[in-house]
């Protein structure tokens, strides 16, 4: 026989929240109005299922605009432990991670859009590891980010791991960078790589012709666009790198009406 209107139901479950849950009176986080000045917390977690943590350096991330504080296990004043039955689960990983997604850092920021990018590095194009973490700015629309890193091998693969505010993960295309002198089989060679105040190109031309030379940064923005005349045979082309060229990786493109050659160089 069912209970009629106004009938009081006894909670025999032992769960103190059961009555409020079934009657719709429970208040959840999303039911609470956002308070002015509220801070938001994001979790930086482990990309690997198991491993040893050799070091964690978030100095640069902590200085990003909008970041209030980044907490590691060292900031926990009490016991770093949340195991409900057995004390075997730390709140934040200390020297070892035991599953993919295990929390390592808590990031407190002023805006819920303060998601982050992880720059991942590989030397073989297959096994990637996190090289740097960049917190997103709070500007609407497009934004530019940059990271400077000393390359320790002749060829390095990079990709971006992008995490949105719902922790949905996506990856950029993989880019390949080389620090050694790049020789293009079509006759284009970068003479001074890395370059400082000028870029010197060696170009072998089959005929006398006019070339378009363009230089792009790694976000695809054109930084230089010049026309030069070359002669049949070997040509040495010097291009001045003004103060607008910041330290980093660039791509140079040499083209005519029917051919396009590209190479990359580092501006120091």
Secondary structure, 3 states (H helix, E strand, C coil): CCCCCCCCCCCCCCCCCHHHHHHCCCCCHHHCCCCCCCCEEEEEECCCCCEECCCCCCHHHHCCCCEEEEECHHHCCCCCCCCCCCCCCCCCCCCEECCCCCEEEEEEECCCCCCEEEEEEECCCCCCEEEEEEECCCCCCCCCCCCCCCCCCCEEEEEEEEECCCCCEEECCCEEEECCCCECCCCEEECCCCECCEEEEEEEECCCEEEEEEEEECCCCEEEEEEEEECCEEEEEEEECCCCCCCEEEEEEEECCCCEEEEEEEEC
